[in-house]
Amino acid sequence: MQLDNQQAVLDTANKFQKSQYYFKYIRQKFGTDHQSQVTAKPQKVKGNFIRQVLILCQRYYQLIVRDKVNLIISLLTAPIGVFLINLAIREKEPFILGNEENLALPSLAQTVIFVFTSAGIWVGLATSLQEIVKENDIYLRERLVNLNLFAYLKSKISVLSILAFLQTILMVGVILVAFSPPESETISWLAGVTITTFLTLFASLCLGLMTSATVKNSTQANSALPLLLLPQIIFSGVLFKIEGFGKYLSWSMISRWSVGAYGSLVNINSLVPKVKVLPDSTKIEAPFKITEVYNPDWSNLSLNWQMLLLHSLIYLAITWMMQKRKDII
């Protein structure tokens, strides 16, 4: 009799475990379905590329706008730098050849466009150096779910490009007010200086993103700024005459092509005084030599722009590769 009762209890228990009530009130409520937890594999949700880009752009835009102090500094740094040049040289016109020859004019013009370039590179790097490394934890977590790498980089490039365009407008506005425009032989001064300034900023932003994707923390990103900026200054071809291997090394610098584009627009070669011959046949040459870097023709100007674009594409490709290496799935 007792065995029959035990068997009845076991049969009832087995029947209950197979019923929908056990699944509903025991397994689902108390999480006792260990086998299903072990065998179930997390499914990666496939995200919509365009939707992700829009959401990421909106989020990134809101982050930038909320930090008003950094935004204002980012927008005004380059224009203030350009304005200070005008104060430093007082009433001199660096891009206009006066009635009298001026031996110092070509060097002055070169110095001014060098500051244009340096300001653009500085602002571009400072704006983008933190933009990936500061989001490493968030990026890795979202990447595990459904974050598209191209969508992520597209959002960064899109928002930073808009910011670079605003920086360009402000910087070019100050240039037009502070300096008399030269007579360009290829394209209008306004269009030429706008394109050159934007490409300089954009290439610098891409270099900053590449560095941000490479370093491991924000401290390293901050420390990288002088290491990135110093070669740009040294190998720009302004402070030193670049020869031999240094000439080829300068091709890997944004500053070389930015200064070349500005110099072509200004036509610095036309500012160089002619060689004077004294009665005793002694020749007096200007300290500044005519160089093909500043040729005012369209082929030279377009080459400089193309090289700035090429730099940007290379930096973005490396950025993509560095981000791809962070994948753990």
ZALUMTOR-948140 format. One line per field, with one value per residue: x, y, z of N, C-alpha, C in turn; residue number from 0. Coordinates in steps of 0.02 Angstrom, whole numbers, plus 50000, padded with zeros to 5 digits. Layout:
<sites>
n_xx (X:...)
n_yy (Y:...)
n_zz (Z:...)
ca_xx (X:...)
ca_yy (Y:...)
ca_zz (Z:...)
c_xx (X:...)
c_yy (Y:...)
c_zz (Z:...)
n (NUM:...)
</sites>
This chain:
<sites>
n_xx (50042:50097:50200:50126:50070:50184:50226:50121:50134:50258:50222:50129:50210:50300:50211:50167:50287:50298:50197:50114:50098:50204:50310:50272:50254:50361:50488:50502:50480:50570:50687:50742:50773:50901:50966:50917:50970:51105:51119:51065:51108:51172:51096:51150:51092:51042:51080:51009:51095:51086:50998:51072:51180:51114:51064:51183:51248:51161:51174:51311:51318:51239:51320:51430:51372:51324:51439:51484:51590:51709:51670:51659:51792:51853:51799:51843:51982:52073:52029:52060:52198:52237:52195:52281:52401:52384:52385:52516:52597:52558:52521:52563:52555:52556:52532:52530:52615:52704:52736:52871:53011:53025:53130:53101:52972:52928:52967:52891:52761:52764:52780:52658:52562:52607:52571:52433:52419:52474:52384:52266:52301:52331:52205:52125:52183:52171:52035:51994:52070:52026:51909:51879:51948:51898:51776:51792:51749:51608:51597:51648:51554:51434:51470:51473:51342:51261:51324:51376:51532:51567:51460:51482:51606:51568:51476:51560:51645:51553:51494:51609:51655:51559:51584:51716:51689:51619:51723:51808:51735:51735:51873:51915:51838:51899:52025:51994:51953:52064:52174:52230:52171:52267:52310:52253:52302:52237:52115:51980:52023:51943:51873:51982:52058:51962:51937:52066:52087:51984:52017:52139:52101:52014:52098:52182:52091:52061:52187:52194:52087:52137:52247:52178:52110:52215:52288:52280:52219:52150:52251:52366:52325:52322:52457:52508:52487:52591:52690:52638:52622:52747:52832:52756:52778:52918:52948:52879:52937:52955:53023:53146:53259:53216:53297:53364:53332:53243:53158:53073:53017:52945:52836:52746:52683:52550:52563:52656:52586:52478:52538:52596:52482:52421:52529:52535:52414:52434:52541:52682:52805:52799:52820:52952:53094:53178:53340:53471:53594:53746:53851:53980:53961:53919:53803:53651:53550:53387:53352:53259:53220:53152:53036:52976:52875:52783:52725:52611:52517:52377:52395:52488:52421:52305:52368:52418:52296:52242:52335:52313:52185:52216:52298:52198:52113:52201:52228:52099:52076:52171:52121:52000:52053:52120:52014:51943:52026:51996:51888:51812:51739)
n_yy (49940:50061:50073:50090:50214:50296:50280:50338:50469:50503:50487:50589:50699:50694:50714:50843:50915:50910:50985:51138:51224:51205:51250:51384:51437:51393:51367:51484:51584:51566:51541:51411:51338:51275:51204:51256:51382:51359:51304:51400:51525:51688:51801:51903:52058:52123:52280:52430:52520:52658:52708:52688:52776:52900:52904:52897:53012:53110:53089:53114:53246:53309:53288:53369:53497:53516:53534:53677:53766:53704:53695:53829:53869:53786:53837:53970:53977:53967:54081:54186:54170:54204:54337:54393:54388:54491:54599:54589:54615:54739:54871:54816:54742:54582:54509:54588:54667:54812:54981:54997:54888:54755:54671:54589:54550:54426:54328:54370:54349:54210:54173:54214:54132:54013:54020:54017:53884:53813:53849:53790:53653:53632:53659:53563:53441:53455:53454:53324:53224:53161:53097:52963:52877:52912:52853:52717:52609:52616:52600:52467:52392:52420:52376:52239:52207:52264:52366:52450:52466:52550:52639:52698:52766:52846:52932:53004:53067:53143:53235:53300:53354:53450:53534:53571:53643:53754:53808:53841:53941:54045:54066:54100:54213:54305:54311:54373:54498:54546:54545:54608:54546:54441:54442:54311:54187:54074:54036:54116:54215:54202:54079:53992:54004:53961:53826:53772:53796:53720:53589:53573:53577:53466:53357:53360:53331:53199:53140:53158:53075:52950:52939:52941:52822:52736:52754:52708:52771:52928:53009:52971:53015:53155:53176:53146:53253:53362:53281:53251:53377:53443:53380:53422:53559:53568:53502:53573:53653:53787:53843:53783:53738:53606:53463:53320:53164:53218:53293:53201:53149:53257:53254:53173:53252:53354:53490:53525:53519:53600:53727:53739:53750:53870:53956:53948:54008:54137:54169:54180:54179:54285:54393:54402:54502:54562:54513:54623:54712:54781:54924:54871:54745:54660:54550:54568:54471:54424:54369:54270:54131:54090:53960:53801:53750:53849:53879:53966:53902:53803:53664:53641:53692:53610:53488:53501:53507:53382:53298:53329:53276:53142:53113:53122:53013:52905:52913:52890:52760:52690:52717:52645:52514:52505:52515:52401:52302:52299:52220:52083:51977)
n_zz (50000:50042:49949:49834:49858:49857:49726:49661:49702:49640:49507:49495:49522:49415:49311:49339:49321:49186:49144:49089:49194:49283:49205:49190:49321:49397:49327:49244:49337:49444:49381:49354:49247:49203:49104:48985:48995:48982:48856:48773:48656:48646:48538:48408:48370:48218:48161:48089:47968:47925:48021:48137:48112:48113:48245:48319:48273:48321:48460:48478:48436:48534:48646:48615:48606:48735:48809:48822:48848:48800:48667:48627:48644:48550:48431:48428:48444:48330:48248:48339:48348:48217:48214:48308:48239:48147:48234:48278:48165:48138:48031:47915:47753:47712:47595:47485:47356:47368:47308:47319:47322:47439:47537:47644:47630:47563:47659:47768:47720:47706:47839:47893:47825:47873:48006:47989:47945:48055:48157:48109:48110:48245:48307:48244:48288:48429:48442:48407:48470:48587:48556:48524:48613:48737:48738:48742:48828:48816:48678:48658:48730:48659:48535:48553:48548:48430:48361:48219:48143:48037:48041:48164:48145:48039:48099:48185:48092:48019:48110:48159:48040:48013:48121:48088:47973:48025:48102:47998:47931:48027:48042:47912:47895:47983:47922:47800:47844:47913:47825:47669:47515:47406:47229:47153:47035:46998:47067:47153:47296:47412:47390:47375:47496:47585:47548:47567:47705:47762:47717:47781:47916:47916:47881:47991:48092:48058:48078:48215:48257:48217:48303:48425:48418:48430:48550:48728:48834:48898:48948:48877:48753:48768:48793:48670:48587:48577:48519:48397:48341:48337:48233:48123:48123:48111:47989:47894:47801:47815:47927:47912:47781:47685:47637:47546:47627:47716:47639:47579:47693:47735:47652:47715:47803:47856:47862:47763:47641:47664:47688:47563:47481:47528:47501:47362:47327:47376:47298:47328:47267:47176:47255:47281:47268:47119:47060:47097:47010:47039:46993:46989:46945:47045:47117:47201:47289:47345:47513:47517:47421:47262:47246:47190:47266:47293:47173:47070:46990:46930:46934:47036:47147:47152:47172:47302:47373:47341:47404:47538:47550:47526:47637:47735:47702:47720:47858:47908:47863:47937:48063:48059:48052:48176:48264:48228:48274:48406:48424:48506:48477)
ca_xx (50000:50142:50234:50078:50063:50246:50225:50070:50163:50308:50186:50098:50264:50323:50158:50168:50346:50288:50139:50127:50098:50271:50351:50252:50259:50422:50548:50508:50479:50628:50747:50771:50785:50973:50988:50903:51015:51170:51119:51044:51162:51149:51088:51171:51039:51067:51056:51002:51154:51067:50969:51127:51217:51074:51062:51250:51261:51121:51205:51375:51303:51216:51377:51471:51335:51318:51502:51486:51655:51754:51645:51678:51865:51868:51780:51875:52055:52106:52017:52097:52268:52245:52187:52342:52453:52372:52409:52589:52631:52530:52486:52597:52515:52603:52516:52526:52679:52696:52771:52942:53029:53036:53165:53073:52901:52913:52973:52834:52702:52772:52768:52586:52526:52629:52527:52368:52424:52484:52322:52219:52322:52322:52133:52100:52207:52143:51963:51978:52114:51992:51842:51868:51975:51856:51716:51812:51705:51542:51604:51655:51490:51384:51495:51454:51271:51247:51352:51412:51592:51564:51412:51514:51655:51531:51447:51615:51668:51500:51487:51671:51659:51518:51622:51771:51661:51607:51788:51833:51699:51760:51944:51919:51809:51951:52077:51970:51949:52129:52226:52207:52176:52314:52281:52266:52301:52202:52048:51970:52054:51893:51862:52044:52076:51911:51950:52130:52078:51942:52054:52189:52066:51987:52154:52205:52040:52071:52247:52176:52046:52182:52284:52131:52095:52275:52309:52240:52181:52149:52315:52409:52301:52346:52530:52525:52478:52654:52727:52609:52627:52817:52854:52720:52812:52988:52952:52833:52976:52956:53077:53210:53260:53213:53334:53379:53278:53194:53109:53022:52981:52898:52775:52700:52658:52494:52587:52691:52538:52438:52579:52603:52420:52416:52581:52516:52361:52464:52594:52739:52861:52794:52840:53025:53123:53224:53411:53500:53664:53781:53897:54039:53936:53901:53732:53619:53490:53344:53365:53208:53227:53093:53031:52919:52822:52733:52704:52542:52476:52322:52418:52520:52369:52264:52409:52417:52230:52236:52377:52277:52132:52248:52315:52136:52090:52247:52216:52034:52084:52207:52073:51955:52090:52134:51951:51926:52068:51968:51833:51828:51693)
ca_yy (50000:50119:50079:50116:50286:50329:50280:50387:50536:50513:50497:50656:50748:50694:50743:50915:50944:50913:51028:51209:51261:51201:51294:51453:51461:51371:51380:51554:51630:51558:51531:51345:51303:51282:51175:51302:51438:51338:51290:51458:51568:51757:51818:51971:52092:52159:52349:52468:52564:52729:52725:52694:52838:52957:52904:52913:53083:53149:53082:53148:53318:53332:53290:53427:53559:53524:53559:53742:53797:53674:53712:53899:53870:53753:53880:54035:53974:53985:54151:54230:54166:54243:54408:54414:54400:54557:54646:54584:54647:54806:54892:54787:54698:54529:54477:54638:54697:54884:55017:54986:54819:54742:54607:54548:54535:54354:54292:54388:54314:54139:54166:54221:54072:53960:54025:53991:53811:53789:53858:53739:53586:53631:53655:53498:53389:53464:53438:53254:53176:53125:53079:52891:52844:52925:52812:52647:52562:52618:52570:52394:52364:52425:52334:52170:52197:52271:52428:52445:52505:52604:52688:52734:52812:52894:52983:53046:53108:53189:53290:53337:53392:53510:53577:53598:53694:53814:53835:53870:54005:54096:54080:54136:54280:54348:54321:54422:54564:54568:54549:54623:54484:54444:54428:54241:54172:54011:54035:54174:54211:54178:54007:53956:54001:53921:53755:53753:53795:53662:53527:53570:53558:53398:53310:53359:53294:53127:53120:53153:53015:52893:52936:52925:52750:52698:52758:52667:52812:52999:53038:52960:53058:53223:53176:53138:53316:53392:53235:53257:53445:53463:53363:53464:53624:53561:53480:53612:53686:53859:53861:53755:53715:53533:53432:53249:53121:53260:53316:53148:53144:53313:53236:53140:53303:53395:53559:53536:53529:53658:53786:53742:53775:53941:53992:53951:54058:54203:54178:54208:54189:54350:54444:54401:54555:54541:54519:54688:54709:54844:54945:54828:54678:54621:54535:54568:54429:54424:54312:54218:54104:54065:53887:53770:53735:53903:53895:53989:53870:53761:53596:53640:53703:53550:53435:53510:53488:53309:53267:53337:53226:53077:53106:53109:52945:52858:52916:52859:52688:52664:52721:52587:52454:52504:52500:52332:52259:52297:52171:52023:51924)
ca_zz (50000:50046:49884:49785:49872:49834:49653:49641:49712:49588:49443:49497:49517:49345:49269:49352:49291:49114:49130:49076:49257:49310:49164:49200:49390:49430:49287:49223:49394:49487:49341:49367:49184:49194:49040:48931:49002:48959:48784:48735:48635:48634:48468:48392:48333:48160:48163:48028:47963:47923:48086:48184:48098:48136:48318:48344:48259:48369:48526:48477:48431:48599:48691:48599:48622:48808:48835:48788:48856:48751:48600:48613:48636:48487:48376:48429:48450:48267:48230:48384:48328:48155:48231:48343:48188:48121:48284:48283:48108:48135:47970:47857:47710:47693:47532:47432:47336:47365:47255:47329:47337:47510:47541:47698:47617:47553:47723:47809:47693:47723:47911:47905:47804:47918:48066:47967:47945:48124:48194:48086:48133:48318:48324:48222:48334:48496:48439:48395:48504:48641:48535:48522:48672:48795:48732:48732:48864:48784:48611:48663:48752:48605:48480:48568:48532:48358:48335:48156:48147:47988:48066:48219:48117:47998:48144:48208:48036:47999:48159:48161:47978:48023:48166:48049:47927:48065:48117:47936:47918:48073:48028:47847:47906:48013:47871:47751:47876:47938:47774:47601:47474:47349:47163:47138:46964:46987:47095:47196:47363:47459:47380:47386:47566:47619:47535:47599:47777:47780:47707:47834:47977:47909:47884:48061:48130:48043:48113:48286:48267:48212:48366:48478:48412:48443:48621:48774:48881:48883:48965:48820:48698:48782:48785:48599:48550:48556:48476:48330:48316:48324:48165:48075:48123:48088:47919:47852:47749:47827:47974:47889:47712:47688:47582:47555:47652:47750:47590:47572:47756:47739:47615:47761:47850:47834:47858:47700:47587:47682:47674:47490:47451:47545:47465:47292:47322:47387:47248:47364:47220:47144:47303:47286:47226:47067:47076:47080:46988:47053:46938:46986:46926:47104:47118:47267:47286:47404:47557:47504:47354:47228:47252:47154:47315:47291:47104:47072:46939:46954:46946:47101:47198:47156:47201:47375:47398:47335:47455:47601:47550:47532:47707:47772:47688:47752:47930:47923:47853:47996:48119:48053:48069:48247:48298:48213:48317:48474:48426:48545:48455)
c_xx (50044:50179:50189:50070:50124:50248:50176:50096:50214:50275:50156:50151:50291:50274:50157:50228:50340:50231:50160:50130:50168:50318:50337:50269:50324:50484:50556:50514:50543:50692:50780:50785:50859:50997:50976:50949:51084:51172:51100:51103:51135:51149:51107:51118:51070:51037:51052:51057:51134:51039:51023:51167:51179:51073:51130:51268:51224:51153:51270:51366:51282:51273:51421:51437:51331:51382:51518:51555:51705:51734:51667:51754:51885:51853:51821:51951:52090:52092:52055:52171:52282:52241:52250:52400:52446:52396:52485:52624:52605:52498:52520:52548:52560:52592:52516:52594:52669:52734:52847:52956:53046:53067:53134:53001:52888:52917:52914:52771:52705:52758:52693:52548:52547:52587:52457:52367:52430:52421:52271:52236:52312:52249:52105:52120:52174:52069:51950:52018:52078:51929:51828:51890:51931:51792:51732:51765:51636:51545:51607:51590:51438:51405:51477:51382:51260:51276:51393:51472:51592:51515:51443:51563:51621:51501:51501:51636:51617:51497:51550:51681:51618:51554:51681:51748:51647:51673:51818:51801:51727:51832:51951:51890:51860:52006:52056:51968:52019:52181:52195:52218:52227:52277:52300:52257:52260:52129:52041:52000:52006:51883:51925:52063:52026:51924:52013:52122:52037:51980:52109:52158:52042:52042:52180:52156:52049:52134:52234:52134:52089:52221:52239:52112:52155:52295:52259:52199:52188:52215:52364:52389:52326:52421:52551:52522:52544:52695:52701:52622:52698:52842:52819:52753:52881:52992:52902:52870:52980:53015:53145:53203:53266:53246:53345:53319:53224:53140:53053:52983:52929:52833:52724:52671:52601:52518:52620:52642:52491:52475:52587:52541:52411:52467:52567:52462:52388:52513:52654:52798:52860:52815:52916:53054:53171:53297:53437:53574:53695:53828:53958:54022:53920:53825:53707:53553:53451:53359:53316:53214:53160:53093:52970:52862:52766:52714:52630:52496:52426:52346:52451:52468:52327:52302:52410:52350:52221:52277:52345:52220:52160:52269:52253:52113:52136:52236:52150:52039:52120:52162:52026:51991:52103:52070:51930:51965:52039:51911:51856:51780:51702)
c_yy (50063:50129:50109:50192:50324:50335:50331:50458:50552:50526:50567:50711:50753:50727:50819:50949:50951:50960:51100:51250:51261:51249:51367:51478:51441:51391:51454:51601:51626:51543:51464:51306:51309:51257:51223:51363:51421:51332:51351:51503:51638:51773:51891:52002:52131:52229:52380:52521:52638:52751:52733:52759:52898:52961:52924:52986:53128:53147:53120:53224:53346:53336:53351:53492:53570:53550:53626:53775:53770:53691:53782:53904:53841:53798:53944:54034:53997:54057:54201:54230:54208:54318:54434:54425:54471:54611:54647:54620:54718:54820:54864:54742:54643:54499:54524:54668:54771:54915:55007:54913:54811:54673:54560:54525:54461:54313:54307:54352:54239:54127:54169:54159:54011:53960:54001:53914:53783:53794:53804:53670:53580:53621:53587:53441:53394:53445:53363:53203:53134:53088:53005:52858:52855:52883:52737:52598:52559:52585:52494:52361:52365:52382:52261:52156:52203:52335:52415:52492:52563:52659:52730:52786:52866:52950:53031:53094:53161:53249:53332:53378:53456:53560:53609:53652:53759:53848:53870:53938:54060:54116:54120:54206:54328:54362:54375:54493:54590:54579:54566:54562:54493:54430:54356:54228:54109:54013:54095:54162:54181:54102:53967:53949:53961:53847:53732:53748:53734:53597:53518:53547:53485:53346:53304:53322:53218:53100:53112:53092:52952:52884:52915:52851:52707:52697:52720:52709:52885:53033:53030:53004:53129:53228:53173:53204:53349:53347:53237:53326:53465:53443:53405:53532:53619:53546:53516:53645:53761:53878:53838:53736:53639:53504:53358:53209:53161:53285:53265:53139:53199:53299:53202:53188:53343:53466:53574:53554:53587:53723:53794:53770:53850:53982:53999:54004:54128:54221:54213:54221:54258:54407:54450:54456:54527:54552:54586:54679:54778:54861:54901:54756:54633:54612:54534:54530:54435:54363:54254:54196:54081:53989:53861:53752:53786:53922:53912:53957:53821:53690:53591:53647:53640:53492:53440:53490:53412:53273:53274:53287:53156:53063:53088:53038:52893:52856:52881:52783:52656:52665:52661:52523:52449:52489:52428:52284:52253:52247:52109:51966:51912)
c_zz (50000:49981:49831:49794:49847:49758:49626:49648:49657:49520:49439:49489:49445:49299:49277:49320:49215:49094:49118:49140:49289:49272:49179:49270:49425:49389:49270:49283:49435:49448:49352:49303:49165:49126:48983:48933:48974:48883:48743:48718:48622:48559:48456:48347:48276:48158:48094:48023:47966:47990:48138:48174:48125:48212:48347:48332:48308:48438:48530:48475:48499:48650:48679:48620:48697:48839:48801:48793:48805:48680:48581:48602:48569:48427:48371:48430:48386:48246:48274:48365:48265:48170:48267:48294:48161:48169:48287:48226:48096:48067:47907:47818:47684:47624:47473:47419:47327:47307:47259:47347:47411:47516:47593:47684:47605:47617:47769:47785:47711:47797:47926:47884:47847:47982:48049:47973:48016:48166:48175:48112:48208:48337:48303:48268:48403:48498:48438:48435:48556:48618:48530:48588:48733:48795:48725:48765:48832:48716:48614:48684:48696:48545:48491:48548:48456:48328:48272:48158:48098:48011:48121:48192:48074:48041:48169:48152:48018:48046:48161:48097:47982:48068:48130:48001:47964:48084:48056:47922:47963:48057:47963:47855:47934:47962:47822:47780:47891:47882:47706:47557:47418:47284:47144:47063:46948:47007:47141:47265:47414:47452:47396:47459:47606:47610:47571:47674:47799:47773:47759:47899:47973:47914:47956:48106:48120:48077:48188:48301:48264:48277:48424:48477:48430:48516:48665:48823:48863:48898:48907:48761:48708:48772:48712:48560:48531:48510:48405:48299:48298:48255:48111:48069:48090:48013:47873:47794:47758:47872:47948:47815:47712:47626:47598:47579:47686:47703:47582:47636:47763:47701:47660:47812:47818:47820:47790:47645:47601:47667:47598:47457:47466:47505:47391:47281:47329:47331:47278:47317:47187:47190:47309:47240:47173:47090:47052:47062:46998:46995:46933:46971:46986:47106:47191:47260:47351:47447:47545:47431:47326:47230:47216:47201:47310:47221:47102:47021:46970:46971:47015:47157:47207:47186:47277:47405:47396:47388:47524:47606:47558:47604:47748:47764:47721:47827:47949:47914:47913:48058:48118:48074:48145:48287:48288:48257:48387:48480:48463:48528:48381)
n (0:1:2:3:4:5:6:7:8:9:10:11:12:13:14:15:16:17:18:19:20:21:22:23:24:25:26:27:28:29:30:31:32:33:34:35:36:37:38:39:40:41:42:43:44:45:46:47:48:49:50:51:52:53:54:55:56:57:58:59:60:61:62:63:64:65:66:67:68:69:70:71:72:73:74:75:76:77:78:79:80:81:82:83:84:85:86:87:88:89:90:91:92:93:94:95:96:97:98:99:100:101:102:103:104:105:106:107:108:109:110:111:112:113:114:115:116:117:118:119:120:121:122:123:124:125:126:127:128:129:130:131:132:133:134:135:136:137:138:139:140:141:142:143:144:145:146:147:148:149:150:151:152:153:154:155:156:157:158:159:160:161:162:163:164:165:166:167:168:169:170:171:172:173:174:175:176:177:178:179:180:181:182:183:184:185:186:187:188:189:190:191:192:193:194:195:196:197:198:199:200:201:202:203:204:205:206:207:208:209:210:211:212:213:214:215:216:217:218:219:220:221:222:223:224:225:226:227:228:229:230:231:232:233:234:235:236:237:238:239:240:241:242:243:244:245:246:247:248:249:250:251:252:253:254:255:256:257:258:259:260:261:262:263:264:265:266:267:268:269:270:271:272:273:274:275:276:277:278:279:280:281:282:283:284:285:286:287:288:289:290:291:292:293:294:295:296:297:298:299:300:301:302:303:304:305:306:307:308:309:310:311:312:313:314:315:316:317:318:319:320:321:322:323:324:325:326:327:328)
</sites>
